[in-house]
Amino acid sequence: MIALSVDDGVEEVHAFMAKKQYRFPVAWRFDKQEDDDFPTVRSTPMTYFVDKRGKVALEHIGRMSEEFLKQTVESLQRR
């Protein structure tokens, strides 16, 4: 799992990660570029599921249940 932050400052990113005690990598989107081939973040939270070939297989906007996450990952592993 990799998180992508769209916060205004890196301090906000560090504070959030520390508060939640998350231990996965986080990238910080600090610019407004839209020509870098990364999909547009339309809302948060937004999850991109990537298949074994490194292609975006599914985009999910909003919160998700643990069961939905589990089923989606298992489905992608079978492909």
C-alpha positions as CSV (number, residue, x, y, z in Angstrom):
1,M,0.0,0.0,0.0
2,I,1.2,3.5,-0.9
3,A,-0.7,6.6,0.1
4,L,-0.7,9.8,-1.9
5,S,-1.3,13.0,0.0
6,V,-2.7,16.1,-1.6
7,D,-2.3,18.2,1.5
8,D,-0.9,21.8,1.2
9,G,2.1,21.2,3.3
10,V,4.4,18.3,4.2
11,E,3.9,19.1,7.9
12,E,0.3,18.2,7.5
13,V,1.3,14.8,6.0
14,H,3.7,14.0,8.8
15,A,1.2,15.0,11.5
16,F,-1.6,12.9,10.0
17,M,0.7,9.8,9.6
18,A,1.9,10.2,13.2
19,K,-1.6,10.6,14.6
20,K,-2.9,7.5,12.8
21,Q,0.3,5.6,13.4
22,Y,0.3,4.4,9.8
23,R,3.5,2.6,8.7
24,F,3.2,2.4,5.0
25,P,4.9,4.8,2.5
26,V,3.2,8.1,1.6
27,A,4.0,10.3,-1.4
28,W,3.1,13.9,-1.3
29,R,1.7,15.7,-4.3
30,F,3.1,19.2,-3.8
31,D,2.4,20.6,-7.3
32,K,-0.7,21.3,-9.4
33,Q,0.7,19.6,-12.5
34,E,-1.8,17.6,-14.4
35,D,0.4,16.5,-17.3
36,D,2.4,13.8,-15.5
37,D,0.2,10.8,-16.5
38,F,-1.0,10.3,-12.9
39,P,-4.8,9.9,-12.8
40,T,-6.7,12.9,-11.6
41,V,-7.7,12.8,-8.0
42,R,-11.4,13.8,-8.1
43,S,-12.2,13.3,-4.4
44,T,-10.7,11.9,-1.2
45,P,-10.3,9.3,-0.2
46,M,-9.7,7.7,-3.6
47,T,-8.2,4.3,-4.0
48,Y,-6.5,2.9,-7.1
49,F,-6.1,-0.9,-7.4
50,V,-3.2,-1.8,-9.5
51,D,-3.0,-5.2,-11.3
52,K,0.0,-7.5,-11.7
53,R,1.1,-5.7,-14.8
54,G,1.2,-2.4,-13.0
55,K,-2.0,-1.0,-14.7
56,V,-4.9,0.7,-12.8
57,A,-7.5,-2.0,-12.7
58,L,-10.1,-0.2,-10.6
59,E,-10.7,3.3,-9.1
60,H,-12.8,3.6,-6.0
61,I,-14.0,6.9,-4.6
62,G,-14.9,7.2,-1.0
63,R,-14.6,4.9,2.0
64,M,-14.7,1.2,1.7
65,S,-15.4,-1.7,4.0
66,E,-12.8,-4.2,5.0
67,E,-14.8,-6.9,3.2
68,F,-14.9,-4.9,-0.1
69,L,-11.1,-4.3,0.1
70,K,-10.5,-8.0,0.8
71,Q,-12.7,-9.2,-2.1
72,T,-11.2,-6.7,-4.5
73,V,-7.6,-7.7,-3.7
74,E,-8.5,-11.4,-3.9
75,S,-10.2,-10.9,-7.3
76,L,-7.1,-9.0,-8.7
77,Q,-4.8,-11.8,-7.4
78,R,-6.8,-14.4,-9.4
79,R,-6.4,-12.5,-12.7
